Amino acid sequence: MIKIFDLYFHKRTLTQFLLDMVLLLGSVMVAIYLQVEHSGASTPAVLLPSLLLTGGILLTNGSLGFYQRVHSRSVGQTAARALMCWCLTLPLAYLLFRFSHLQLENGKVFILTLMAGVTLVLMHRVYATHSKATRMMRQRVLIFGTGAAAKHVGKTLQKSDPTVELVGYYAGPNETTKAVSAWGLLSPEQSLTDIVMAEQVDEVVVAVTERRGGSMPLRELLDCKLQGVRVTDIASHFEKTLGQIRLDAVTAGWLIFGDGFKQGWWRTFIKRIFDIICASILIMLALPVMLITAVLIVLESGGPIFYTQERVGLNGRLINVIKFRSMRTDAEKDGKPRWASAVDDRATKVGRVIRKLRIDELPQLFSVLGGAMSLVGPRPERPYFVDQLTQQIPYFAVRQSVKPGVTGWAQVRYHYGATVEDASEKLQYDLYYVKNHSLFLDLVILFETVGVVLMGKGAH
C-alpha cells in the first residue's frame, strides 16, 4: 500500500492507473496526429486537448469504480461500466475538439480512430480488473496471532486483496485459543524471524488482542523490521486495507498518539473555499433538475415541496437540513422517529425516484453555501438517533468534530444503513475520514459519488 495525500492506494491500482493514462494519452495523440491538417502543428497544441480528454476519461473510469479493489463484481457488470464510459467519452471528445483550435481533415475518421483506441483501453481495463496479479505484484503476508482477531484479518485479506499470499498464522507465546484452521498454523518450533526470512515474507500483521506479560516478541518483530519487512498492527492494517478504522481493533491510545485528525485553520479555510466554489457550480448545473423535481412533487401530492428536519452538526450544534420531500406528509404522524428502509411504504412515487438518484439531497447545497454543512463529510443524523448511537457505539461523537456533508466516505463505501449495526459499520468509515480528511480525499469522494448515482447504488 502507498499513502498519497493521506489516502492509501494499492500499488497495483497505481500501476493500472498509470498504464491506462499512458495508453489513453497515446491513443488520443495518435488519433489527432493522423487527422491534423497541418502536419507541422506544434506538440503543445496537440498535447493540451489530449491531456484534457485523457483526464476526463480517467476521471470517468474512477467514478465508475474501475480502480476500486472490488472483487464481487462480475465480468458483465464491469463490461457494463466500460460501455457507459465509452458512451460518455464520445460527447466529451466531440465537445472538446469542437471548441479547440485544431483543424481536423475528417472529423468522422478522427472520432472512429479515437473510439477504437479507447475501446482497446477499456477492453484491457475489463481484463485487468478480473485477472490475477502478476508475481511481481504479489505480497506475502504472515499474521502474528491465532485467535478470532487473527482469523478476521486473514479473511479480510483474502477477500479484499487478490494480490496477497497468506503465508500462515504464527501463534503468540501466551495464546491458548486457536480460531484459525490447523492448515494455516506455522511451526512453533521455529522462531518468528526464521520463518519470516525462510518464507520471504513482505509484511507481518500483529493481530493479538493481549499484548502484556510477554505476549509480544518485541525483539523478533524489531529484527523483522530491520530486515525490511513491514510490521503492522491490526488497527493500521484495517485502515490501509479497507479504508476504515475498525471499532473492534482500535484503542483510545492509538487514536490519540497516532497521526491524522488534522483540524488546523488552513485545512478549514481551504475546505470552505472549495465548498463555496463547488456548491455554486453544482447549484447552477442542477437548477433545471431541481425545478422539474419541484413541479413533479406538486403534481403528485401537492405541497410542501421541501422537507426540513433537525439534525446534529459540527460540535453537536443543531442544524436544519432541507431536502425535497420524498415521503407522504403524514410519514411520522405518530411523532416517533423511524429509520428510512429499503422498501419504505411512506415514500411517494416521485420520492422513490429522486431518492434513488439522490436528487432529494440537492437543496442541501444551499446549506453548504450557508456554512452549516460541507460538501463532503459524515452524514448528519437526527438528535434522537445521535443520543441513542452515542450511548451504544464507542467514539460515535468523534464524527461531529467536522462539518456534516452532503456526501461522505461512508456513503460511497457502504450501502444505506437502517439499523444500529449499519450505523456502527458506517462509523468506521466516518472515523477514517475524520482522521485522514484532505482536499484530495474530498475530490475522490465526489467522483465516486458520481459513480454511486450513475449506478444507482446505496440509496433508498
MOBELSUL-V182620 format. One record per residue. N is the residue number from 0. RES is the residue in one small letter. SS is DSSP state (H for helix, E for strand, - for the rest). PSI is psi in whole degrees, -180 to 180 (none if undefined). OMEGA is omega as a letter, one per 40 degrees, with the letter a starting at -180 (none if undefined). Layout:
N RES SS PSI OMEGA
N RES SS PSI OMEGA
This chain:
0 m - 140 i
1 i E 132 a
2 k E 120 i
3 i E 120 a
4 f - 47 i
5 d - 19 i
6 l E 131 a
7 y E 133 i
8 f E 142 i
9 h - 143 a
10 k H -30 i
11 r H -37 i
12 t H -45 i
13 l H -39 i
14 t H -44 i
15 q H -41 i
16 f H -47 a
17 l H -38 i
18 l H -44 i
19 d H -41 a
20 m H -44 i
21 v H -46 a
22 l H -43 a
23 l H -46 a
24 l H -41 i
25 g H -43 a
26 s H -43 a
27 v H -44 a
28 m H -37 i
29 v H -44 i
30 a H -36 a
31 i H -49 a
32 y H -31 i
33 l - -20 a
34 q - 2 i
35 v E 131 a
36 e - -39 a
37 h - 110 a
38 s - -20 a
39 g - 15 i
40 a - 139 a
41 s - 146 i
42 t H -42 i
43 p H -37 i
44 a H -30 i
45 v H -36 a
46 l H -40 a
47 l H -55 i
48 p H -30 i
49 s H -44 i
50 l H -40 a
51 l H -45 i
52 l H -42 i
53 t H -45 i
54 g H -41 i
55 g H -41 i
56 i H -42 i
57 l H -40 i
58 l H -39 i
59 t H -44 i
60 n H -45 i
61 g H -41 i
62 s H -33 a
63 l - 3 i
64 g - 20 a
65 f - -24 a
66 y - 13 i
67 q - 150 i
68 r - 72 a
69 v - 122 a
70 h - 4 i
71 s - -2 a
72 r - 138 i
73 s - 166 i
74 v H -38 i
75 g H -41 i
76 q H -40 i
77 t H -39 i
78 a H -36 i
79 a H -38 i
80 r H -39 i
81 a H -40 i
82 l H -40 i
83 m H -41 i
84 c H -41 i
85 w H -43 a
86 c H -33 i
87 l H -27 a
88 t H -36 a
89 l H -55 i
90 p H -32 i
91 l H -45 i
92 a H -40 a
93 y H -48 a
94 l H -40 a
95 l H -45 a
96 f H -14 i
97 r H -34 a
98 f - 11 i
99 s - 169 a
100 h - 2 a
101 l - 135 i
102 q - 112 a
103 l E 140 a
104 e - -44 a
105 n - 105 a
106 g H -38 a
107 k H -43 i
108 v H -38 i
109 f H -48 a
110 i H -42 i
111 l H -43 i
112 t H -44 a
113 l H -46 a
114 m H -30 i
115 a H -44 i
116 g H -44 i
117 v H -38 i
118 t H -45 i
119 l H -41 i
120 v H -44 a
121 l H -36 i
122 m H -40 i
123 h H -37 i
124 r H -41 i
125 v H -44 i
126 y H -47 a
127 a H -33 a
128 t H -33 a
129 h H 7 i
130 s - 159 i
131 k - 150 a
132 a - 146 i
133 t - 164 a
134 r H -36 a
135 m H -28 a
136 m H -9 a
137 r - 150 a
138 q E 123 a
139 r E 123 a
140 v E 134 i
141 l E 135 i
142 i E 122 i
143 f E 106 a
144 g - 153 a
145 t - 8 a
146 g - -165 a
147 a H -39 i
148 a H -43 i
149 a H -42 i
150 k H -39 i
151 h H -40 i
152 v H -44 i
153 g H -44 i
154 k H -39 i
155 t H -44 i
156 l H -47 a
157 q H -29 a
158 k H -38 a
159 s H -17 a
160 d - 102 a
161 p - -10 i
162 t - -7 a
163 v E 133 i
164 e E 111 a
165 l E 111 a
166 v E -41 i
167 g E -171 a
168 y E 134 i
169 y E 122 a
170 a - 138 i
171 g - 158 a
172 p - -27 a
173 n - 8 a
174 e - 132 i
175 t - -30 a
176 t - 142 i
177 k - 97 a
178 a - -21 a
179 v - 159 i
180 s - 156 a
181 a H -32 a
182 w H -24 a
183 g H -7 a
184 l E 134 i
185 l - 157 a
186 s - 124 i
187 p - -7 a
188 e - -23 i
189 q - 150 i
190 s - 160 i
191 l H -42 a
192 t H -43 a
193 d H -43 a
194 i H -43 a
195 v H -43 a
196 m H -42 a
197 a H -37 a
198 e - 1 i
199 q - 52 a
200 v - 138 i
201 d - -29 a
202 e E 140 i
203 v E 123 i
204 v E 117 a
205 v E 112 a
206 a - 52 i
207 v - 138 a
208 t - -28 a
209 e - 121 a
210 r - 13 a
211 r - 167 i
212 g - 40 i
213 g - 18 a
214 s - -18 a
215 m - 120 i
216 p - 77 a
217 l H -40 a
218 r H -42 a
219 e H -40 i
220 l H -39 i
221 l H -41 i
222 d H -41 i
223 c H -45 a
224 k H -38 i
225 l H -21 i
226 q - 6 i
227 g - 8 i
228 v - 132 i
229 r E 135 i
230 v E 119 a
231 t E 137 i
232 d E 166 a
233 i H -37 a
234 a H -44 i
235 s H -34 i
236 h H -49 a
237 f H -33 i
238 e H -47 a
239 k H -27 a
240 t H -43 a
241 l H -6 a
242 g - 36 i
243 q - 159 i
244 i - 106 a
245 r - 130 a
246 l - -29 a
247 d - 0 a
248 a - -18 a
249 v - 153 i
250 t - 161 i
251 a H -37 i
252 g H -40 i
253 w H -41 i
254 l H -40 a
255 i H -47 a
256 f H -10 i
257 g - 176 i
258 d - 179 i
259 g - -167 a
260 f - 45 i
261 k - 113 a
262 q - 35 a
263 g - 165 a
264 w H -32 a
265 w H -44 i
266 r H -41 i
267 t H -41 a
268 f H -48 a
269 i H -42 a
270 k H -38 a
271 r H -45 i
272 i H -43 i
273 f H -43 i
274 d H -45 a
275 i H -46 a
276 i H -51 a
277 c H -42 a
278 a H -39 i
279 s H -45 i
280 i H -45 a
281 l H -36 i
282 i H -44 i
283 m H -41 a
284 l H -35 a
285 a H -4 a
286 l H -45 i
287 p H -41 i
288 v H -40 a
289 m H -40 i
290 l H -43 i
291 i H -41 i
292 t H -43 i
293 a H -42 i
294 v H -43 a
295 l H -38 i
296 i H -44 i
297 v H -43 a
298 l H -36 a
299 e H -48 a
300 s H 12 a
301 g - -168 a
302 g - 174 e
303 p - 160 a
304 i - -40 a
305 f E 158 i
306 y E 121 a
307 t E 134 a
308 q E 141 i
309 e E 129 i
310 r E 168 i
311 v E 126 a
312 g - -149 a
313 l H 130 i
314 n H 28 i
315 g H 3 i
316 r - 146 a
317 l E 136 i
318 i E 161 i
319 n E 123 i
320 v E 127 a
321 i E 130 i
322 k E 160 i
323 f E 136 a
324 r - 121 a
325 s - -4 a
326 m E 169 i
327 r - 156 a
328 t - -19 i
329 d - 30 a
330 a - -35 i
331 e - 55 a
332 k - -21 i
333 d - -4 i
334 g - 2 a
335 k - 124 i
336 p - 142 i
337 r - 146 i
338 w - 143 i
339 a - 141 a
340 s - 170 a
341 a - -44 i
342 v - 91 a
343 d - 113 a
344 d - -6 i
345 r - -17 a
346 a E 143 i
347 t - 174 i
348 k H -47 i
349 v H -38 a
350 g H -40 a
351 r H -37 a
352 v H -48 a
353 i H -26 i
354 r H -36 i
355 k H -38 a
356 l - 3 i
357 r - 19 i
358 i H -29 a
359 d H -18 a
360 e H -12 a
361 l - -39 i
362 p - -18 i
363 q H -14 i
364 l H -31 i
365 f H -32 i
366 s H -32 i
367 v H -44 i
368 l H -37 a
369 g H -16 i
370 g - -4 i
371 a - -27 a
372 m - 168 i
373 s E 164 i
374 l E -38 a
375 v E 133 i
376 g - 177 i
377 p - 143 i
378 r - 135 i
379 p - 138 i
380 e - 163 i
381 r - 147 a
382 p H -36 a
383 y H -45 a
384 f H -33 i
385 v H -44 i
386 d H -42 a
387 q H -46 a
388 l H -32 i
389 t H -35 i
390 q H -31 a
391 q H -25 a
392 i - 123 i
393 p - 146 i
394 y - 14 a
395 f H -34 a
396 a H -16 a
397 v H -33 a
398 r H -18 a
399 q H 4 i
400 s H -7 i
401 v - 161 i
402 k - 142 i
403 p - 156 a
404 g E 162 i
405 v E -38 i
406 t E 170 a
407 g - 173 i
408 w H -40 i
409 a H -33 a
410 q H -32 a
411 v H -8 a
412 r H -16 a
413 y - 146 a
414 h - 170 a
415 y - 132 a
416 g - 141 a
417 a - 16 i
418 t - 170 i
419 v H -37 i
420 e H -41 i
421 d H -41 i
422 a H -37 i
423 s H -42 i
424 e H -43 a
425 k H -33 i
426 l H -34 a
427 q H -33 i
428 y H -37 i
429 d H -40 i
430 l H -39 i
431 y H -43 a
432 y H -46 a
433 v H -38 a
434 k H -36 a
435 n H 11 a
436 h - 139 a
437 s - 169 i
438 l H -38 i
439 f H -44 i
440 l H -38 i
441 d H -42 i
442 l H -42 i
443 v H -44 a
444 i H -41 a
445 l H -43 i
446 f H -36 i
447 e H -29 i
448 t H -38 i
449 v H -43 i
450 g H -39 i
451 v H -42 a
452 v H -45 a
453 l H -38 a
454 m H -3 i
455 g - 36 a
456 k - 144 i
457 g - -16 a
458 a - 146 i
459 h - none none
